[in-house]
Amino acid sequence: MAPAKKGSEKKKGRSAINEVVTREYTINIHKRIHGVGFKKRAPRALKEIRKFAMKEMGTPDVRIDTRLKQSSLG
């Protein structure tokens, strides 16, 4: 029997680029929106969440769940 080549086998699977990654974090919103006017607090909170996620995940494509968005606006 001939020895099997180790480098010739290719993985058949999804690309790492297209793989969806989900992580859970706890963010202190209070320190990020301290001193912001009442009407601007919810939009600023969403911007800060998006900015935090961009920094942590290392990608500009950040999507916030609608339930999180509704709870922050309500």
Wavefront OBJ file of the C-alpha trace (Angstrom):
o trace
v 0.000 0.000 0.000
v 1.192 3.479 -0.826
v 1.311 5.981 2.031
v -1.545 8.480 2.055
v -0.676 12.057 1.241
v -1.473 14.424 4.073
v -1.545 17.691 2.146
v -3.783 16.606 -0.719
v -6.989 16.265 1.283
v -9.262 19.286 1.081
v -11.962 20.239 3.530
v -15.439 20.586 2.181
v -17.257 23.085 4.313
v -18.194 26.673 4.692
v -15.736 29.465 4.281
v -14.753 31.299 7.453
v -15.796 34.556 5.794
v -19.428 33.497 5.385
v -19.758 31.907 8.816
v -22.069 33.741 11.216
v -20.591 34.318 14.661
v -22.774 35.049 17.662
v -21.358 36.224 20.974
v -22.900 37.592 24.151
v -21.448 40.582 25.974
v -22.506 42.806 28.845
v -21.986 46.473 28.029
v -22.177 49.322 30.541
v -24.427 51.719 28.634
v -24.583 54.226 31.507
v -20.989 55.342 31.150
v -21.363 55.673 27.393
v -24.483 57.877 27.414
v -23.740 59.886 30.569
v -24.432 63.566 29.942
v -26.454 62.996 26.767
v -29.840 64.709 26.469
v -33.014 62.709 27.053
v -34.148 62.488 23.417
v -30.702 61.506 22.155
v -30.059 58.712 24.678
v -31.589 55.754 22.793
v -29.990 56.582 19.410
v -26.636 57.176 21.109
v -26.959 53.866 22.981
v -27.469 52.016 19.690
v -24.476 53.789 18.143
v -22.337 52.871 21.146
v -23.456 49.224 20.979
v -22.606 49.131 17.276
v -19.216 50.776 17.904
v -18.418 48.285 20.687
v -19.357 45.341 18.463
v -17.217 46.671 15.597
v -14.232 46.939 17.928
v -14.704 43.493 19.505
v -15.547 41.560 16.344
v -13.169 43.438 14.066
v -15.668 43.992 11.268
v -17.709 46.981 10.081
v -20.717 44.732 9.314
v -22.626 44.747 12.620
v -26.296 43.869 12.826
v -28.291 44.522 15.972
v -31.204 42.234 16.785
v -34.619 43.884 16.523
v -35.553 42.822 20.064
v -32.498 44.623 21.440
v -33.312 47.680 19.359
v -36.924 47.759 20.565
v -35.935 47.339 24.209
v -33.440 50.203 24.001
v -35.938 52.543 22.337
v -38.790 51.680 24.703
l 1 2 3 4 5 6 7 8 9 10 11 12 13 14 15 16 17 18 19 20 21 22 23 24 25 26 27 28 29 30 31 32 33 34 35 36 37 38 39 40 41 42 43 44 45 46 47 48 49 50 51 52 53 54 55 56 57 58 59 60 61 62 63 64 65 66 67 68 69 70 71 72 73 74
